[in-house]
Amino acid sequence: MDAVDDERTGSTLDGDLQHAVDEIDAAIEAGVADLDHEYAVYLRIHTAAGFDAQQLRGLVTDLGAAHPRVEGVDVPEHDLVLSVDADGLDAEGAAQEAHRRVVAALRGRGLEPVTVEATVLSDAAAWTFGADDTAGW
C-alpha cells in the first residue's frame, strides 16, 4: 500500500499501518464508547525499530480487554501513543500499571522501548511523568 498522511498527527504512515490503526480505532470505538473512568493514561512509547501493522495489531490483541484497556492508538514516526483506562489507582499508580502492562506486551512482541512518557488525566487535574521518571518503574 502507499503511504498515507495521518490527519491526527500530520505524519505519513505506511498504508498497511494506517489501515491497522483505523481498524483498531473502529474496534475500540465499538467496544468502549460507554466507559466512564477515573483516569485516562496516555503512554508515548518510542522504539528504535518503529512498528508495523502486524506488530501493532498483535500488541493491541495482547492487551485485549484486560485492565488497563486500550482506548486509543496513534503511531507518529517510531512512537506509539496509547490511551488506557486505569481506574481504581492513584495517578502515579495508574501510570505505573499501564506502563508495566504495555511494556510487557511490547517485549512479548520483540520490541524494546527506548523511552516512555506518561500523562495521566482526570476531570480535575493532569500529571506528567517523563522518560527519567518511567525509567525507574
Disulfide bonds with the S-S distance in Angstrom:
none
